[in-house]
């Protein structure tokens, strides 16, 4: 099951890398956390697979706003 989850996460990893290469340089750095939200998403998918990786990434993106937290927030 873990292998299947990791394999299914590849399209999401590709989309995040595409964002990092194509859009992120033009949008500038605006994330309040380290690592950035896109890097956090990559690490979450690589470490936990598609199901938990999606959950962790969505939670992180929802917390990334002016009234949310800030600082160092590594992938659990």
C-alpha positions as CSV (number, residue, x, y, z in Angstrom):
1,X,0.0,0.0,0.0
2,X,2.8,2.4,0.8
3,X,4.4,1.8,-2.6
4,X,1.1,2.6,-4.3
5,X,0.7,5.8,-2.3
6,X,4.3,6.9,-3.3
7,X,3.7,6.1,-7.0
8,X,0.4,8.0,-7.0
9,X,2.1,11.1,-5.4
10,X,4.4,11.6,-8.5
11,X,2.0,13.8,-10.4
12,X,1.6,16.0,-7.4
13,X,5.3,16.2,-7.0
14,X,5.7,17.1,-10.7
15,X,3.1,19.9,-10.3
16,X,4.8,21.4,-7.3
17,X,8.2,21.3,-9.1
18,X,6.6,22.9,-12.2
19,X,5.2,25.7,-9.9
20,X,8.6,26.1,-8.3
21,X,10.4,26.4,-11.7
22,X,7.9,28.4,-13.7
23,X,5.7,30.5,-11.4
24,X,7.5,31.0,-8.2
25,X,10.4,33.1,-9.6
26,X,7.8,35.6,-10.9
27,X,5.6,35.7,-7.8
28,X,8.5,36.3,-5.4
29,X,8.9,34.9,-1.9
30,X,5.8,35.5,0.2
31,X,5.6,32.4,2.4
32,X,5.7,33.1,6.2
33,X,7.1,29.7,7.0
34,X,10.4,27.9,6.5
35,X,10.5,25.7,4.5
36,X,8.3,27.4,2.0
37,X,4.8,25.9,1.4
38,X,5.8,24.4,-1.9
39,X,9.0,22.8,-0.4
40,X,6.9,21.6,2.5
41,X,4.5,20.0,0.1
42,X,7.3,18.2,-1.8
43,X,8.7,16.9,1.5
44,X,5.3,15.8,2.7
45,X,4.6,13.8,-0.5
46,X,8.0,12.3,-0.6
47,X,7.9,11.3,3.1
48,X,4.2,10.3,3.6
49,X,2.8,9.5,0.1
50,X,-0.4,10.9,-1.5
51,X,-2.9,10.6,1.3
52,X,-1.2,12.0,4.3
53,X,1.0,14.3,2.0
54,X,-2.2,15.9,0.6
55,X,-3.6,16.4,4.1
56,X,-0.5,18.0,5.5
57,X,0.0,20.2,2.4
58,X,-3.6,21.4,2.5
59,X,-3.4,22.2,6.2
60,X,-0.1,24.1,5.7
61,X,-1.5,26.2,2.8
62,X,-4.6,27.1,4.8
63,X,-2.3,28.3,7.7
64,X,-0.2,30.5,5.3
65,X,-2.0,33.8,5.6
66,X,-1.2,37.2,7.2
67,X,-3.0,36.2,10.5
68,X,-1.6,32.7,10.6
69,X,1.6,31.4,12.1
70,X,5.1,31.9,11.0
71,X,8.6,30.5,11.5
72,X,10.1,27.1,11.2
73,X,7.5,24.4,10.5
74,X,9.1,21.1,9.4
75,X,7.2,18.1,8.0
76,X,6.3,15.7,10.8
